[in-house]
Amino acid sequence: MKLILILILTISTARAFDVFVEPSLGFHTGSFKDQNSDLGVSGIGISGKTGLVFNQMVMGGVDLQFASYLLDNASEDKWENRSYGLFGGVDMTGQLPFKFWLTYFPYEELNHKTNGELFGNGYKFGLGYYPDFLEILGFVFEFKSSSYDKIEDSSGERDLVISTEITSLFFGVSFFFKDQL
């Protein structure tokens, strides 16, 4: 009896999964704070989520983000950001044209040619708007906060006394591809 129940649950659950891939391209704006400065941040970014949608509403998976930040629009002060995280959220596109998600980035890198590389973690809250008339196209708005507490430069790797923080808003265009398993 247990085997039949497990088989029924497995089959019914398997039909409730959708697989999706969602790359985004957009613009970041925000602030960069460390022990010496509080500067504006701007730049372009590429992000991508991939994962599963359960029961046509609950979604979860992997979130990757790559960005180039300019501090106070100075091209010589360019930082490259790489973030790898896990997200969970709600996909309401079956009823309403919206999605909400929260991502935790346990690992982030912030690299500068001359200042070294910073390591830390962060989180972001996202909202997506997917109007029916645009098919696979959507608009993404994300708030991201990151904190970096380790640095690696020419003198080696060490902890930062005061962490460096970046908070930013991301405005982008998203391409949403979903298929049922």
C-alpha positions as CSV (number, residue, x, y, z in Angstrom):
1,M,0.0,0.0,0.0
2,K,2.8,2.4,0.9
3,L,4.5,1.7,-2.5
4,I,1.3,2.5,-4.4
5,L,0.8,5.8,-2.4
6,I,4.5,6.8,-3.0
7,L,4.0,6.0,-6.8
8,I,0.8,8.1,-7.0
9,L,2.4,11.0,-5.1
10,T,5.5,10.9,-7.3
11,I,3.5,10.9,-10.6
12,S,1.1,13.6,-9.5
13,T,4.0,15.8,-8.2
14,A,6.1,15.2,-11.3
15,R,3.3,16.7,-13.5
16,A,3.2,19.8,-11.3
17,F,6.8,20.8,-12.1
18,D,7.7,23.4,-14.7
19,V,11.3,24.1,-15.6
20,F,12.3,27.6,-16.4
21,V,15.3,29.8,-17.5
22,E,15.1,33.5,-17.2
23,P,18.1,35.7,-18.3
24,S,17.9,39.5,-17.6
25,L,19.8,42.5,-18.9
26,G,19.6,45.9,-17.2
27,F,21.0,48.8,-15.3
28,H,22.2,49.1,-11.6
29,T,22.1,52.3,-9.5
30,G,22.9,52.6,-5.8
31,S,25.6,53.3,-3.3
32,F,29.1,52.0,-2.3
33,K,30.1,52.5,1.3
34,D,33.4,51.6,3.0
35,Q,35.5,53.1,5.8
36,N,36.6,56.0,3.7
37,S,33.8,56.8,1.3
38,D,30.1,56.9,0.4
39,L,29.9,56.9,-3.4
40,G,27.2,56.5,-6.0
41,V,27.2,53.3,-8.0
42,S,26.0,52.8,-11.6
43,G,26.5,50.2,-14.2
44,I,25.1,47.4,-16.4
45,G,24.3,43.9,-15.3
46,I,23.4,40.5,-16.5
47,S,21.5,38.0,-14.3
48,G,19.9,34.7,-14.8
49,K,17.6,32.5,-12.8
50,T,16.9,28.9,-13.5
51,G,14.9,26.5,-11.5
52,L,11.5,24.8,-11.0
53,V,8.0,26.0,-10.5
54,F,6.0,23.7,-8.2
55,N,2.2,23.5,-8.4
56,Q,2.2,26.3,-10.9
57,M,3.0,28.9,-8.3
58,V,6.0,28.3,-5.9
59,M,9.4,28.6,-7.6
60,G,13.0,28.0,-6.5
61,G,16.4,27.5,-8.0
62,V,19.7,29.1,-8.7
63,D,20.3,32.8,-9.3
64,L,23.5,34.1,-10.9
65,Q,24.4,37.8,-11.4
66,F,27.3,39.6,-13.1
67,A,27.7,43.3,-13.0
68,S,30.1,46.1,-13.8
69,Y,29.9,49.0,-11.4
70,L,31.4,52.5,-11.8
71,L,31.8,54.5,-8.7
72,D,30.6,58.1,-9.2
73,N,30.7,57.5,-13.0
74,A,34.5,57.4,-13.0
75,S,35.6,54.9,-15.7
76,E,39.0,54.4,-13.9
77,D,37.1,53.2,-10.8
78,K,35.4,50.1,-12.3
79,W,34.5,47.1,-10.1
80,E,33.3,43.7,-11.5
81,N,30.7,41.8,-9.4
82,R,30.0,38.1,-9.5
83,S,27.2,36.7,-7.3
84,Y,26.0,33.1,-7.0
85,G,22.9,32.3,-5.0
86,L,19.7,30.4,-4.3
87,F,16.2,31.9,-4.6
88,G,12.6,31.1,-3.7
89,G,9.5,32.9,-4.7
90,V,6.0,33.1,-6.0
91,D,5.1,32.9,-9.7
92,M,1.6,34.4,-10.2
93,T,1.8,34.6,-14.0
94,G,-1.0,32.1,-14.3
95,Q,-3.5,34.5,-12.6
96,L,-1.7,37.9,-12.5
97,P,1.3,39.2,-14.5
98,F,3.7,39.2,-11.5
99,K,6.5,37.2,-9.8
100,F,8.2,37.9,-6.5
101,W,11.4,36.3,-5.2
102,L,14.1,36.5,-2.6
103,T,17.6,35.4,-3.3
104,Y,20.4,34.7,-0.8
105,F,23.9,35.0,-2.2
106,P,26.3,33.0,0.1
107,Y,29.2,33.8,-2.2
108,E,30.0,37.1,-3.9
109,E,33.1,38.5,-5.5
110,L,33.9,42.2,-6.1
111,N,37.0,42.7,-8.2
112,H,39.0,45.8,-9.0
113,K,42.2,45.8,-11.2
114,T,44.3,47.6,-8.7
115,N,42.5,47.4,-5.3
116,G,42.2,43.6,-5.2
117,E,39.2,41.4,-4.7
118,L,36.6,41.5,-2.0
119,F,34.5,38.5,-0.8
120,G,31.2,38.5,1.0
121,N,27.5,37.7,0.8
122,G,24.2,39.4,0.2
123,Y,20.5,39.2,-0.6
124,K,18.1,40.6,-3.1
125,F,14.3,41.1,-3.3
126,G,12.9,41.0,-6.8
127,L,9.6,41.9,-8.6
128,G,8.9,40.9,-12.1
129,Y,6.1,42.2,-14.4
130,Y,5.1,40.0,-17.3
131,P,2.3,41.4,-19.4
132,D,0.4,38.8,-21.4
133,F,0.7,40.7,-24.7
134,L,4.5,40.5,-24.7
135,E,4.7,36.6,-24.5
136,I,8.2,35.8,-23.1
137,L,9.3,39.4,-22.3
138,G,9.1,40.9,-18.8
139,F,10.4,43.8,-16.7
140,V,12.4,43.1,-13.6
141,F,13.0,45.4,-10.6
142,E,15.4,44.2,-7.9
143,F,16.8,45.6,-4.6
144,K,20.1,44.1,-3.7
145,S,22.3,44.5,-0.6
146,S,25.8,43.1,-0.4
147,S,28.4,43.1,2.4
148,Y,32.1,42.3,1.8
149,D,34.2,41.3,4.8
150,K,37.4,39.7,3.3
151,I,39.9,41.1,0.8
152,E,42.7,39.6,-1.2
153,D,45.3,41.9,-2.7
154,S,49.1,41.9,-3.2
155,S,49.6,41.5,0.6
156,G,47.5,38.4,0.8
157,E,44.0,37.5,2.1
158,R,42.7,39.1,5.3
159,D,39.5,40.2,7.0
160,L,38.3,43.8,6.6
161,V,38.1,45.8,9.8
162,I,35.0,47.6,8.5
163,S,33.0,45.8,5.8
164,T,32.3,47.3,2.4
165,E,28.6,47.5,1.4
166,I,26.9,48.0,-1.9
167,T,23.1,48.5,-2.1
168,S,21.6,48.8,-5.6
169,L,18.4,48.8,-7.6
170,F,18.4,46.8,-10.8
171,F,16.0,47.7,-13.6
172,G,16.0,45.2,-16.4
173,V,14.4,43.4,-19.3
174,S,13.8,39.7,-18.7
175,F,13.2,36.8,-21.1
176,F,11.2,34.0,-19.5
177,F,11.2,30.5,-21.0
178,K,9.2,27.8,-19.2
179,D,8.3,24.3,-20.1
180,Q,6.4,21.5,-18.3
181,L,8.2,18.3,-17.3
